[in-house]
Amino acid sequence: MGEAYQIRDQEMPYFLTFQVVGWADVFTRKAYRDFILENLSYCRIEKGLYVYGYVIMSNHIHLVVQQKDGELSDWVRDFKKFTSKKLLKMILENPQESRREWLKMIFEYHAEFNKRSGDLQFWTHENHAIELYRPEMIESRMKYIHENPVRAGLVENAEDYLYSSARNYSGLNGLIEVDYW
C-alpha cells in the first residue's frame, strides 16, 4: 500500500473509497446495496461512526466518515471484513443471482494474488484514504461523492440518486440518516 493514502490521524474525517475487486458490478443489485446501508447505519449507532456522506455506485463506495473513538483504521478493517464475508455468502447462495459463477471466478482470481484473502476476495485492499483537515476539503469531497452518479450518467440531479447522502443534504428523505457536516 502506498504511503500517500494511509490513515494517519485516526481522529480526523477521511474520504474513503472501497472498491470491488476487478471492478465487478456487484451493487447493481438492490439487496447488496441495502446490505451496505444497513451496515453503515449499524456502525453509526453501535460503532461510533460519523457518516457525513456516502454514495454506493455499481462497483465501489465513496464515504466521508470519522470515528468517534479515534479508531478509524480498526473500523475500516472490521467493516470490510464483515461485509466481504456476508456479501460473498449472499452472492454465492442467491438462486436469483444470474452472475454467480462469473462473480465467483472474479473473486477467486483476485484471491490467488493475495495470501490474506483465503479462497475469495471481495474488496481491494486500498481505501484511497484522504485526510480532510480543512472544511473546504470536506466540502469538495462531499460534492465529488454527490456528483458521482451525475457524472456516470445515472441521474440528472445528484439528489435523485437514492443510494447517496445527496438526498439528505437536499432536504429529501435519505435511505439512512447521516451526520450533517
N, C-alpha and C positions, 0 to 999 in steps of 0.2 A: 504494500500500500504506500502511496506517495506521501511525503511529509506534508505537502500543501493542504491536504483535505482531511486532517485528523481533528478529532475533538480534543481540544487542549484545555480550555476553561470550561469545566463541567457545569458551571452555574449560568453561563450565558445562553441566550437564544441562538439557535442554529437553523440554517436551511439545510435540509437533508433530502437526498434522492435515494429511494430504494428501487432497484431495477431487477426485473425478472431476467434470469439467465437467457441468453440467446434472443433477447427482446421478444420473447414469446407473448402473444396477446392473450394472456390469461384473464385479464379483467374486463374482457368483453362480456363476460357472464355476470349477471346481477348478483348471484349467490356469493361469488368470490369478492366482489366489491363490497357487498353488505357485511361480509365477514370482517373485512379490514375496518370498516366503520365501527362495527361492534367492539372491536379490539381497541380502537382509538378512544372510544367512549369509556370503555372499562379502564383504560390507562389514565384517563383524565380523573376519574372518580377514585380509583383504588391505588394507582401507582404514582400519584403526584406529578402528572404530566400536564403542562400548559400546552394546549394545541391552539396556536394563533391562526394558522392557515393550513389548508391541505387541498390537494387535488389528486384524484385517482384516474389515471389515464389507462389505456389498454394494456400497457406493459411496464409501467413504472408509477411511482407515487412520489409526489413532492410534499414536503412538510416544512412548516416553520414551527418549531417546538422549543420548549425549555423544561428542564426537570427541576421541580421544586426542591428536591433534596440534594441537588448538585451531583447526580449520578447518571448523566445523560448517556455515557458510553455503556453503562450496565443496562439501561433501558433499551437502547438500540439492539444490543446483543440478545436480550431476552425477547423483545418484540419480534425480531427477525427469526429467532429460533422457534418460538411458539407458532408464529403464523406460517412459517415454511412447512413445519410438520403437519399442521392442520390442513393447509391448502393442498399439499401433496395428497393427503388422505382423501379430501373432498373430491379432487380431480380423478384420482385413480379408482375411487369407489362409486362415482356418479354414473349410473347407467345411461343417463341422457347426454353425457359428455362425448360428443362425436369425435373429438380430437384427442381422446385419452391416450391412445398408443403413440401418436405423434408427439404429444407433450412429454410423455414418459421417455421417449427417445431423446428429446432435448435435455431433460433433467438428468438422465443417465450420462449423456455425452459430457456435459459440463462437470459432473461429479468426478469423472475419470481424471480430471486435471487438478483436483483439489482433494487432498487427503483428509481434510476435516469434515467433508460433506457426507461421507457414507456413500450409499449407492445412488442417491438422488440429490440434486442441488436445485433449490428454487430461486433464491436471491443471489445476486452477485455479492461479492464481499465489500465492494466500495460503497460508501454512503455519500460521497461528494459533499462532505460536511463543510459548511462555510459559516464561520462565526459572525454573528450580526451584532457588532459592538456599537453601532450608531443607529439612531432611529431611521435615518434616511436609507440605510441598508435594509432594514426590515421592510420598509415601505416598498422599496424596489423589488425585493424578493416576493413579497405578497402580490404585487402587480404581475410579476412573472408567472407565479403559480396560477393566479386567477385568469390570466390571458392564455394559458396553455391550451385549453380546449378551443379557443377562438383561433389561435394560430394553426391548430390542427384541422380547422375547418369543420369542427363538430357542432358548433353553435355560432350564432352571430354576436350574441352578447354573453359576457362571462357569467352573469347571474342566471342564465338559462341552463347552465350545465349543472345537473343535480348533484354530482359527486365532487363538489367543490365548496369551499367556505365562502366563495364569492357571493353565494345566496345570502349567507348570514350578514355579510358586510353591506349588502344591498337592501337590507330590511325585510328580506323574504325568509320564510322558514327553511332553514338548512336541515339536512338529514340528521346531523348531530350538532350538539352545542359546541361552540368554540369559546376560547378565552380571547376576548377582543383586545387587540393591540392598541 
